[in-house]
């Protein structure tokens, strides 16, 4: 991807030097598209990481410092990445998350199987044991916080929701 972007920048420079402005605008549109795709891929990676830990929580019915830290950091990173530089809009709008969550749940099952219950479950067993509807619900609820809270308030709000998860009350007491 970096080589493609470097080539696009060289082509853009050449178009400007040759005063081919329509071609230059086309290249700029392509670069914007590549940048948006890269940002969304990063957001999706953090969403998968978030879901791995929510799957572990759902199956093992407990929370650990490490899981809470990973869930919280994933949400903080999603909030940072999702908020466009113009500070007025998002790459993924709140009502668009369900399709991303559906895909991320499927992508999370295999890595979660390597971690949940010390790796004793196969991916198909994890898939059978999880309640996808609950995973979607809690994921969406957590993602919604990234739109409703400032970066400074986000962590406290995450903790309130995590306290409601299995093992949450015990962890926070």
Steps between C-alpha positions, in 0.01 A plus 500: 500500500782742581659440160164568337465825692853608410427432133171690526682799654758496222219485242321784679809718490545427129136586428534831682825585323333423167190696607275195461279601789211261428743208514651645819157519664436139404823394667411700811166317515684165476740601778210605723334165436817308587542702818139435606540126431816487713330678789196272484726191494668627819161562661393146404817358660418671830140381472620140462728543802206638699282205401763240585492621858121525509482140376742391771290684757181342376635145508713521815262735684777706652706812435872552547712814513646405166161455333366827639813678386474353151128576467551857621801563280320358197215744552733795556686416178173456308384839624826665390509334159132539421484875561598673177762774498226756434372421854140507378439156354592133523634236263244254636171654604325362807224333298755320278665294775277191486650366176852564633414324825352198318817455296728563798322235709574242232862615476536492881393141558822332384742720699267486802509120489876513546456701820170406661524231768874479436448406135306181569209582266497467124361793299176316424453435874548868576251587226247262655544638851478872433182701487557716192199714575639595841845562348345734244302679768792559737737589215259757365440641848875540552554650154215743561702642790770610254249742344348622826809567711816701485827311508543596865157367606501189282692268735268564795195434284655177368550384859130547577406269215773246574376481859175358358677211325545156659771537762487879473359577842758276666783661308396856584437431873 
